[in-house]
Amino acid sequence: MTAVVTPEAAPSASAPARREPRWVRPSLVLLLVATAALYLWDLGASGWANAFYSAAAQAGSQSWKALFFGSSDAANGITVDKTPAGLWVMSLSARLFGVNSWSMLVPQALMGVGSTWLMYATVRRTSGAAAGLIAGAVLTLTPAAALIFRFNNPDALLVLLLVAAAYGTVRALEKAGPKWLVFAGVAVGFGFLAKMLQAFLVLPAFALAYLVAAPASLGKRLLHLLAGLAAVLVSAGWYLAVAGLWPAADRPYIGGSQNNSLLELTLGYNGFGRITGDETGSVGGSPGGGWGSTGLFRLFGSEMAGGIAWLLPAAVLALGAGLWFTRRAPRTDRSRAAVLVWGGWLVLTAGVFSFMGGIIHPYYTIALAPAIAGLVGTAVVQLWRLRADPAAAGLLSGGLALTTATTYLLLMREPSWQSWLAPTVLVVGLAAAVALFFVNHLGRTAVRSLAVLALVTLLAGSGAYSVATAATPQSGAIPSAGPSTGRGFGGPPGGGTGNFGGGPSGSNGGPGGGRGGGGPAGGLLGTSLPGPELTALLTADPSRYTWVAATVGSNNAAGYQLGSGQPVLAVGGFNGTDPYPTLEQFRQWVHDGKIHYFLGEGMSMRGGDSSGSDEAEQIAAWVAEQYQPTTVDSVVVYDLTG
């Protein structure tokens, strides 16, 4: 056997719909409707979700400049610490439908539906409709996906765009033309505008697949890749150029940078600093500090496993099987090309996540979900077609047994949740795995029943965990997948390293959470809304001021801004460690009557060797020396007009 897929098994280059069985279209509709139901169901329960981005979207709904730059406030003091493509979508939604929880969260849910559809369309072109449907279902029922497609972080847009880029790459492989590579490059470039350099992790995999398998001469393949690279650079670089050339005095400060530079933010705090851990102004504060142990099994550790690990071993097995069975296939074999696309994506992204020493959160693992889905969907169907081969039957059996064991271990992390599920999956899954090895000796009815049972078992654990994730309201800066209520983080994650260990640590810092006595609302990684008395203060004659208040940290400012609907200055940016504004600037603004109140006693998360600026601490200390505090709704308030 020289190839995973036989000629009649794969669709033609044009993959005409007329060749598909009648059950395909209803199945796709059912999958997309189920995906929409899972991602939209009770969506408003999460409130503002990540209030940091909700407040920036609110600002973008009030000011076009704030929308373009991704400002935290409509007065354009400072931006969020990312490029703003994700905020563009939310801000436009807020302009159309008003500033509310649904207008912030529904776009991400619809991106999830779109990602599932694109997943199906991409895998279908190389491995058939059945493989596409399984891949789409795997993506939908990945807990990290159920988390992020119901949340307003930029990862949702990133995943949609990267799957679109994979689709463009697969289309380009069919007839070897630059058009679809340019499409893929534009999608990756706009992925950069959503999550910066993380979007580029897929590029080597896509380029390798095209260089190996495209039906054209080597020279043409290289020229086509250069066209795709140019599309990446133009679609990503235009925004860097505009932001760099725009007069600094006429735009907001670039949050997350130490010198008001988007390029520095791209290469430093959100770039290579994430790899080395040397991030000035980072929450962790020092190289490798505060983000858990790195290593080959990091994705199976307590922080990451619940979101992504369910089918990860099976995907690795599928990658090896795909490369082995296509080892003697022609250079242009599209089955092997698909394995290179999804397998390269998985290996590169998982490798970076496993060994990076800087800021990393469990929800980042959604970037692995499409690669896992593509590998699993492709391998399941193509090995099933080859089940008469004992090696293929053994791989099917081993893959299901491996997934069953992984699912059992992950479910045992939550022994008090659905305690019947883990032993049931273990028993049924292992029995089905044994039967799969002998599938070629079973009757037609038994074979079909076994196929259905195997697929249900394959997705039972991750599916149940995804439903539980969707049923859990999420808030704060760092959401986590799983059934426990209120997993938004109020502080840095713990460093759990044990494989399949305990659940994520952290506390709920979401909207509506308690306000600390005298301190800022919610802390630097959590957000809460102001009480009625404080809201009344902030909304009293706001047109007289550029900012109705200032406070240290963007999450603190977000709560006050969302509660009042008025611009609130985030002193020091997200962590309170950006050098904006300087003490001199702040004193001048107070003298000019631009800021009404200062809220909270001031706090930052500076520490270690990468401490960032202490301007926020200086400002808080100056305010405390110059003005008398009062307490309103448990928040310390300084009237700067006194």
ZAMARGU-4260 file (C-alpha; in steps of 0.2 Angstrom, whole numbers, plus 5000, padded with zeros to 4 digits):
<rodrens>
0) 5000/5000/5000 | 5008/5016/4994 | 4996/5030/4998 | 4983/5033/5012 | 4970/5037/4999
5) 4965/5028/4983 | 4961/5038/4967 | 4942/5035/4968 | 4942/5040/4987 | 4948/5058/4985
10) 4938/5072/4977 | 4944/5079/4960 | 4953/5095/4960 | 4937/5105/4958 | 4928/5094/4970
15) 4911/5096/4961 | 4896/5095/4973 | 4886/5084/4961 | 4897/5069/4965 | 4893/5070/4984
20) 4880/5058/4992 | 4864/5066/4996 | 4867/5064/5015 | 4882/5076/5014 | 4873/5093/5013
25) 4860/5089/5027 | 4874/5083/5038 | 4884/5099/5035 | 4868/5110/5039 | 4866/5100/5055
30) 4884/5102/5060 | 4883/5121/5057 | 4867/5123/5066 | 4873/5113/5081 | 4889/5123/5081
35) 4879/5139/5081 | 4868/5132/5095 | 4883/5128/5106 | 4892/5144/5103 | 4877/5156/5105
40) 4867/5147/5119 | 4865/5158/5134 | 4879/5169/5127 | 4874/5184/5138 | 4878/5175/5154
45) 4896/5180/5152 | 4892/5198/5153 | 4906/5209/5147 | 4918/5193/5146 | 4935/5201/5144
50) 4930/5219/5149 | 4947/5225/5143 | 4942/5222/5125 | 4924/5226/5128 | 4929/5244/5134
55) 4940/5246/5119 | 4926/5241/5108 | 4915/5253/5117 | 4928/5267/5114 | 4928/5262/5095
60) 4909/5264/5094 | 4911/5282/5100 | 4927/5287/5090 | 4933/5282/5073 | 4951/5286/5078
65) 4949/5274/5094 | 4942/5261/5082 | 4956/5262/5070 | 4970/5262/5083 | 4961/5250/5096
70) 4961/5263/5110 | 4956/5259/5127 | 4946/5275/5128 | 4936/5286/5117 | 4948/5301/5121
75) 4962/5291/5113 | 4974/5290/5128 | 4982/5273/5126 | 4979/5258/5115 | 4976/5240/5120
80) 4992/5229/5119 | 4988/5221/5103 | 4985/5226/5085 | 4966/5230/5083 | 4958/5219/5070
85) 4948/5209/5083 | 4942/5226/5090 | 4937/5232/5073 | 4924/5218/5072 | 4917/5221/5089
90) 4917/5240/5087 | 4907/5239/5071 | 4895/5227/5079 | 4893/5239/5094 | 4890/5254/5082
95) 4876/5244/5073 | 4868/5235/5088 | 4873/5246/5103 | 4886/5243/5117 | 4880/5227/5126
100) 4886/5209/5130 | 4878/5202/5114 | 4885/5214/5102 | 4903/5210/5109 | 4901/5191/5110
105) 4890/5186/5095 | 4904/5191/5082 | 4915/5178/5090 | 4902/5165/5090 | 4899/5168/5071
110) 4917/5167/5068 | 4917/5149/5076 | 4903/5144/5064 | 4913/5151/5050 | 4928/5142/5056
115) 4919/5125/5056 | 4912/5128/5039 | 4929/5132/5032 | 4937/5117/5041 | 4924/5106/5032
120) 4927/5114/5015 | 4946/5113/5017 | 4947/5095/5022 | 4934/5090/5010 | 4945/5095/4995
125) 4959/5083/4999 | 4950/5069/5009 | 4931/5069/5005 | 4915/5076/5013 | 4915/5063/5027
130) 4933/5068/5033 | 4927/5086/5031 | 4912/5083/5042 | 4923/5074/5056 | 4936/5088/5055
135) 4922/5101/5058 | 4915/5091/5072 | 4932/5089/5080 | 4935/5108/5079 | 4917/5112/5086
140) 4919/5100/5101 | 4936/5106/5106 | 4934/5114/5123 | 4947/5128/5119 | 4936/5132/5104
145) 4920/5131/5114 | 4928/5144/5126 | 4936/5156/5114 | 4921/5157/5101 | 4910/5162/5116
150) 4923/5175/5122 | 4929/5192/5115 | 4948/5189/5114 | 4956/5191/5097 | 4960/5172/5096
155) 4943/5169/5088 | 4947/5180/5073 | 4965/5173/5072 | 4958/5155/5070 | 4945/5160/5057
160) 4958/5168/5047 | 4971/5154/5048 | 4959/5141/5043 | 4954/5152/5028 | 4973/5153/5024
165) 4974/5134/5025 | 4959/5133/5013 | 4968/5145/5001 | 4984/5134/5002 | 4974/5118/4998
170) 4966/5127/4983 | 4983/5133/4977 | 4990/5115/4978 | 4976/5109/4966 | 4982/5119/4950
175) 4998/5128/4956 | 4993/5146/4954 | 4998/5162/4964 | 4980/5167/4966 | 4975/5156/4980
180) 4992/5158/4988 | 4989/5177/4988 | 4972/5174/4996 | 4981/5163/5010 | 4994/5177/5012
185) 4981/5190/5014 | 4972/5179/5027 | 4988/5177/5037 | 4992/5195/5036 | 4976/5200/5043
190) 4978/5186/5056 | 4994/5196/5061 | 4983/5212/5064 | 4972/5201/5076 | 4986/5192/5086
195) 5003/5199/5079 | 5017/5186/5076 | 5007/5171/5082 | 4999/5171/5065 | 5015/5168/5056
200) 5018/5151/5065 | 5008/5142/5051 | 5018/5150/5037 | 5033/5137/5036 | 5020/5123/5035
205) 5010/5130/5021 | 5026/5135/5012 | 5033/5117/5014 | 5017/5109/5008 | 5016/5120/4992
210) 5035/5118/4988 | 5034/5099/4990 | 5017/5096/4981 | 5012/5109/4969 | 5010/5103/4951
215) 5022/5115/4944 | 5041/5117/4941 | 5052/5122/4955 | 5055/5139/4948 | 5037/5143/4947
220) 5033/5136/4964 | 5046/5148/4972 | 5039/5162/4962 | 5022/5158/4968 | 5028/5157/4986
225) 5036/5174/4984 | 5019/5181/4978 | 5011/5174/4994 | 5024/5181/5005 | 5022/5198/4997
230) 5003/5197/5001 | 5007/5193/5019 | 5019/5208/5021 | 5007/5220/5012 | 4992/5214/5022
235) 5001/5215/5038 | 5013/5229/5035 | 5001/5242/5029 | 4995/5245/5047 | 5013/5245/5054
240) 5017/5259/5042 | 5002/5269/5045 | 5004/5268/5064 | 5023/5272/5062 | 5021/5287/5051
245) 5006/5295/5060 | 5012/5309/5071 | 5014/5302/5089 | 5006/5318/5096 | 4990/5315/5086
250) 4987/5297/5090 | 4985/5286/5106 | 5000/5279/5115 | 5004/5261/5109 | 5000/5251/5125
255) 5012/5237/5129 | 5027/5246/5122 | 5040/5256/5132 | 5044/5269/5119 | 5027/5272/5110
260) 5031/5260/5096 | 5020/5247/5087 | 5036/5239/5080 | 5043/5237/5097 | 5027/5230/5103
265) 5027/5218/5088 | 5045/5212/5091 | 5046/5213/5110 | 5032/5212/5122 | 5021/5202/5109
270) 5035/5195/5099 | 5052/5187/5103 | 5049/5191/5122 | 5036/5178/5122 | 5049/5165/5117
275) 5063/5171/5129 | 5052/5177/5143 | 5062/5194/5143 | 5047/5205/5141 | 5048/5222/5149
280) 5032/5226/5158 | 5026/5208/5158 | 5015/5202/5172 | 5027/5188/5175 | 5041/5201/5177
285) 5056/5190/5173 | 5063/5178/5160 | 5053/5162/5162 | 5044/5168/5177 | 5027/5164/5182
290) 5020/5154/5167 | 5023/5136/5172 | 5037/5124/5167 | 5041/5122/5149 | 5044/5106/5141
295) 5038/5092/5129 | 5023/5088/5140 | 5017/5105/5144 | 5001/5104/5134 | 4997/5089/5145
300) 5000/5099/5161 | 4986/5105/5173 | 4984/5122/5164 | 4983/5117/5146 | 4976/5099/5145
305) 4958/5102/5148 | 4956/5114/5133 | 4966/5104/5120 | 4974/5087/5124 | 4959/5076/5121
310) 4964/5071/5103 | 4982/5078/5103 | 4990/5060/5104 | 4978/5054/5091 | 4983/5069/5080
315) 5001/5064/5082 | 4998/5046/5077 | 4988/5052/5062 | 5003/5063/5057 | 5015/5048/5058
320) 5002/5037/5049 | 4999/5049/5035 | 5018/5052/5031 | 5021/5033/5032 | 5007/5028/5020
325) 5011/5041/5007 | 5030/5039/5008 | 5030/5031/4990 | 5016/5042/4983 | 5020/5055/4969
330) 5027/5071/4973 | 5010/5080/4970 | 5000/5068/4980 | 4987/5080/4989 | 4984/5068/5003
335) 5002/5070/5009 | 5001/5088/5005 | 4986/5089/5017 | 4996/5080/5030 | 5010/5093/5028
340) 4998/5107/5030 | 4990/5101/5046 | 5005/5092/5053 | 5017/5106/5051 | 5004/5118/5059
345) 5003/5106/5074 | 5021/5103/5076 | 5027/5121/5075 | 5013/5129/5085 | 5014/5115/5098
350) 5033/5116/5099 | 5032/5135/5102 | 5019/5134/5115 | 5028/5120/5124 | 5045/5129/5126
355) 5041/5147/5126 | 5047/5156/5142 | 5036/5171/5141 | 5017/5175/5144 | 5006/5161/5139
360) 4988/5157/5144 | 4978/5141/5142 | 4966/5148/5130 | 4981/5151/5117 | 4979/5132/5113
365) 4964/5135/5102 | 4977/5139/5089 | 4981/5120/5089 | 4962/5115/5087 | 4961/5116/5067
370) 4977/5106/5065 | 4971/5093/5076 | 4954/5093/5068 | 4962/5092/5050 | 4974/5077/5055
375) 4960/5067/5064 | 4947/5070/5051 | 4958/5065/5037 | 4966/5050/5045 | 4950/5043/5052
380) 4942/5042/5035 | 4957/5037/5024 | 4962/5023/5036 | 4944/5017/5037 | 4945/5016/5018
385) 4960/5005/5020 | 4954/4995/5034 | 4957/4979/5024 | 4975/4982/5027 | 4980/4975/5045
390) 4991/4990/5047 | 4977/5003/5044 | 4965/4993/5055 | 4978/4992/5069 | 4981/5011/5068
395) 4962/5014/5069 | 4961/5003/5084 | 4976/5010/5092 | 4971/5028/5089 | 4954/5025/5097
400) 4962/5016/5112 | 4974/5030/5114 | 4960/5043/5113 | 4950/5033/5126 | 4964/5032/5138
405) 4968/5051/5136 | 4949/5055/5139 | 4949/5044/5154 | 4964/5053/5162 | 4957/5070/5158
410) 4940/5067/5165 | 4947/5060/5181 | 4954/5078/5184 | 4936/5082/5188 | 4931/5067/5198
415) 4915/5076/5205 | 4909/5081/5188 | 4899/5068/5178 | 4908/5054/5188 | 4899/5040/5177
420) 4907/5047/5161 | 4925/5042/5163 | 4922/5024/5166 | 4909/5023/5153 | 4921/5030/5140
425) 4935/5019/5145 | 4925/5003/5144 | 4915/5007/5128 | 4930/5015/5120 | 4942/5000/5123
430) 4929/4987/5117 | 4926/4997/5101 | 4945/4998/5099 | 4947/4980/5100 | 4932/4977/5088
435) 4940/4990/5075 | 4955/4978/5074 | 4944/4965/5067 | 4932/4976/5057 | 4936/4968/5041
440) 4928/4952/5047 | 4912/4959/5052 | 4895/4960/5043 | 4889/4976/5034 | 4877/4981/5048
445) 4890/4978/5062 | 4903/4988/5053 | 4891/5003/5051 | 4886/5002/5070 | 4904/5000/5075
450) 4909/5016/5065 | 4896/5026/5073 | 4900/5019/5090 | 4919/5023/5087 | 4915/5041/5082
455) 4904/5044/5097 | 4917/5038/5109 | 4931/5048/5100 | 4921/5064/5103 | 4912/5060/5119
460) 4925/5067/5132 | 4929/5083/5123 | 4911/5085/5118 | 4905/5084/5135 | 4919/5095/5141
465) 4914/5108/5128 | 4896/5108/5133 | 4901/5111/5151 | 4913/5125/5145 | 4899/5133/5136
470) 4887/5132/5151 | 4900/5140/5162 | 4900/5160/5162 | 4917/5166/5158 | 4925/5183/5163
475) 4941/5191/5167 | 4957/5192/5158 | 4961/5174/5157 | 4947/5162/5154 | 4949/5143/5156
480) 4939/5128/5148 | 4930/5116/5160 | 4915/5113/5170 | 4919/5123/5186 | 4910/5140/5188
485) 4919/5156/5187 | 4936/5152/5180 | 4941/5169/5174 | 4958/5173/5182 | 4961/5187/5194
490) 4980/5184/5194 | 4994/5175/5186 | 4991/5156/5183 | 5000/5143/5194 | 5014/5133/5188
495) 5006/5116/5188 | 5017/5104/5179 | 5010/5087/5183 | 5003/5078/5168 | 4984/5077/5168
500) 4985/5086/5185 | 4973/5097/5194 | 4962/5110/5187 | 4968/5128/5183 | 4971/5140/5197
505) 4965/5157/5199 | 4950/5167/5205 | 4935/5175/5196 | 4939/5193/5192 | 4924/5196/5181
510) 4911/5209/5180 | 4900/5210/5195 | 4914/5204/5206 | 4917/5211/5223 | 4927/5228/5225
515) 4942/5228/5236 | 4941/5240/5250 | 4949/5256/5245 | 4958/5248/5230 | 4954/5248/5211
520) 4939/5239/5205 | 4944/5221/5202 | 4963/5221/5201 | 4974/5222/5186 | 4968/5205/5179
525) 4950/5207/5184 | 4936/5219/5182 | 4921/5224/5191 | 4908/5238/5188 | 4906/5253/5199
530) 4892/5254/5211 | 4877/5267/5209 | 4885/5281/5219 | 4902/5280/5210 | 4893/5279/5193
535) 4883/5295/5197 | 4899/5304/5201 | 4907/5298/5185 | 4892/5303/5174 | 4890/5321/5182
540) 4893/5334/5169 | 4906/5323/5159 | 4907/5334/5144 | 4918/5346/5154 | 4932/5333/5155
545) 4943/5323/5142 | 4943/5309/5155 | 4930/5308/5169 | 4943/5298/5179 | 4960/5290/5178
550) 4966/5274/5187 | 4980/5262/5186 | 4978/5247/5174 | 4967/5245/5159 | 4956/5232/5167
555) 4952/5244/5181 | 4948/5258/5169 | 4938/5246/5159 | 4925/5243/5173 | 4923/5261/5177
560) 4922/5265/5158 | 4909/5252/5154 | 4899/5256/5170 | 4898/5275/5166 | 4899/5275/5147
565) 4913/5289/5148 | 4931/5289/5144 | 4943/5283/5158 | 4962/5285/5157 | 4971/5268/5160
570) 4987/5275/5168 | 5001/5263/5164 | 4992/5253/5151 | 4987/5235/5154 | 4999/5230/5168
575) 5002/5248/5175 | 5020/5247/5168 | 5019/5257/5152 | 5027/5274/5154 | 5011/5283/5149
580) 5007/5296/5155 | 5022/5303/5163 | 5020/5312/5179 | 5023/5328/5171 | 5010/5325/5158
585) 4998/5319/5171 | 5001/5335/5182 | 4998/5346/5166 | 4982/5337/5162 | 4976/5339/5180
590) 4981/5358/5179 | 4971/5360/5163 | 4956/5352/5170 | 4956/5337/5159 | 4953/5323/5172
595) 4940/5324/5185 | 4944/5310/5197 | 4958/5298/5201 | 4951/5281/5207 | 4960/5268/5218
600) 4976/5269/5228 | 4987/5264/5213 | 4995/5247/5210 | 5006/5239/5197 | 5013/5222/5194
605) 5031/5228/5191 | 5044/5215/5197 | 5060/5205/5193 | 5072/5210/5179 | 5058/5216/5167
610) 5049/5228/5178 | 5044/5241/5165 | 5040/5259/5170 | 5036/5266/5187 | 5027/5281/5181
615) 5010/5274/5187 | 5017/5272/5204 | 5024/5290/5204 | 5007/5297/5198 | 4997/5287/5212
620) 5009/5293/5225 | 5008/5311/5219 | 4989/5311/5219 | 4989/5304/5237 | 5000/5318/5243
625) 4991/5332/5234 | 4972/5327/5237 | 4961/5321/5250 | 4953/5304/5248 | 4935/5299/5250
630) 4927/5282/5249 | 4913/5279/5237 | 4906/5262/5235 | 4921/5254/5243 | 4933/5263/5230
635) 4945/5277/5235 | 4941/5293/5225 | 4952/5308/5223 | 4943/5324/5216 | 4957/5331/5205
640) 4947/5348/5203 | 4948/5352/5222
</rodrens>
